[in-house]
Amino acid sequence: MTDTYTTITQDSWFSRIGQSLGGTLFGLLLFLIAFVILFINEGRAVNTHKMLQEGAGMVVAVDNARVDSANEGQLIHVSGRADTKDSLNDPVFKVGVTAIQLKRTVEMLQWQENKSSTTTKNLGGSTETETTYRYKKAWSERPIDSSQFHESGYQNPEAMAFESMTWQANTVTVGAFHLTHHQISRINKFEKFPLTDKNKLKKKIAGKSRIEDGQLYLGSKAHNEVGDLRVQMQVVYPTDVSIISAQAGNSFKPYQTKVGKNISMLSMGIKPATDMFASAEAANQTLTWMLRGVGLLVMFFGLKLMVKIFSVLADVVPLFGNIIGGGTSIIAFLVALVLSLITISVAWMFYRPLLSGGLLAVSLLVFWLIQSRAKKVPAVVDGVPAST
């Protein structure tokens, strides 16, 4: 069930002009940040590619049955069953299991506020904003601060009686090799660990409780109320893993490459080194394109904020403001696209000099096409196209 409230506010034309002028400075900041994102991303991508190439060319596949001192400090590939004899225990909910990791997740039923707004422009430049606040109950692992809600009638508890926790084994081995704590934490093949009546707490500690679908509910007997807790357990049992890292005695340490980046990889399942490096390279390319997109969007929104003042001034007649707003958006995107390509090509001059020339040529071609198209649009004088 969702409770809904609506408020209506108005902004005058002059206040909107003041807001847009303030937004211009923030837009300039975003515009400059975009160049940093794009430039640094190219360096990160190139160095990661070089790191993976170096690692793929020198990694040594070893048998996990024994530790060969001749491989000390070398980049090695080991695969096999990650096993442990450690017993992990949650003393509060009386859970004990031999496993690599044990995770307790505690959620509290709380009020959650969602806000949506619709703005309408009025003749004269003012705007009317209709804001809708929706309140519904939702399970959350962290306390939601209800003091910041628009409506004061929805109160959440300030703290939770129990918190989420994770326990991990101290000793996990793959054959003769011992995994580091960081490697152990990356073995994340979690499975549900059903709770039973024996995991219930005493009524005087947690109030009423019940087990439902392997989860423990605390606070209410039948229907969940705000403030009730939901507890579930997950566990990582011994499982197959593949590791690429530097050998350090009978354990591992990150391998430092010539570009200064470290290699320390762990994948679930039995995988050859070639597949692990291929997956890492694919992830690097995906991240590179994502950050390029982020840089482009940050630059676009920065430019939009910088020129928003023009559409606000034209909003005295909403139709004119919409036309100018749409036009400036198109121009801002095209300018952001060209500047992004140029920034990437300049970065390539530092990191990929052989490829930078081609990208710079593409950037200039896009700019030339924009200029050419702009010149082909006939000027309009008193509603009549000018002769050419």
Stockholm file with secondary structure:
# STOCKHOLM 1.0

chainA/1-388         MTDTYTTITQDSWFSRIGQSLGGTLFGLLLFLIAFVILFINEGRAVNTHKMLQEGAGMVVAVDNARVDSANEGQLIHVSGRADTKDSLNDPVFKVGVTAIQLKRTVEMLQWQENKSSTTTKNLGGSTETETTYRYKKAWSERPIDSSQFHESGYQNPEAMAFESMTWQANTVTVGAFHLTHHQISRINKFEKFPLTDKNKLKKKIAGKSRIEDGQLYLGSKAHNEVGDLRVQMQVVYPTDVSIISAQAGNSFKPYQTKVGKNISMLSMGIKPATDMFASAEAANQTLTWMLRGVGLLVMFFGLKLMVKIFSVLADVVPLFGNIIGGGTSIIAFLVALVLSLITISVAWMFYRPLLSGGLLAVSLLVFWLIQSRAKKVPAVVDGVPAST
#=GR chainA/1-388 SS CEEEEEEEEEECHHHHHHHHHHHHHHHHHHHHHHHHHHHHHHHHHHHHHHHHHHHHHHCEECCTTSCCGGGBTSEEEEEEEEECCCEEEETTTTEEEESSEEEEEEEEEEEEEEEEEEEEECTTSCEEEEEEEEEEEEEESSCCCGGGCSSTTCCCCSSCSSCCEEEECSCCEETTEECCHHHHHTCCCCEEECCCGGGCCCHHHHCEEEEETTEEEEECSSSCCTTCEEEEEEEECSEEEEEEEEEETTEEECEECTTSCEECEEEESCCCHHHHHHHHHHHHHHHHHHHHHHHHHHHHHHHHHHHHHHHHHHTTSHHHHHHHHHHHHHHHHHHHHHHHHHHHHHHHHHHCHHHHHHHHHHHHHHHHHHHHHHHHSCCEETTEECCC
#=GC SS_cons         CEEEEEEEEEECHHHHHHHHHHHHHHHHHHHHHHHHHHHHHHHHHHHHHHHHHHHHHHCEECCTTSCCGGGBTSEEEEEEEEECCCEEEETTTTEEEESSEEEEEEEEEEEEEEEEEEEEECTTSCEEEEEEEEEEEEEESSCCCGGGCSSTTCCCCSSCSSCCEEEECSCCEETTEECCHHHHHTCCCCEEECCCGGGCCCHHHHCEEEEETTEEEEECSSSCCTTCEEEEEEEECSEEEEEEEEEETTEEECEECTTSCEECEEEESCCCHHHHHHHHHHHHHHHHHHHHHHHHHHHHHHHHHHHHHHHHHHTTSHHHHHHHHHHHHHHHHHHHHHHHHHHHHHHHHHHCHHHHHHHHHHHHHHHHHHHHHHHHSCCEETTEECCC
//
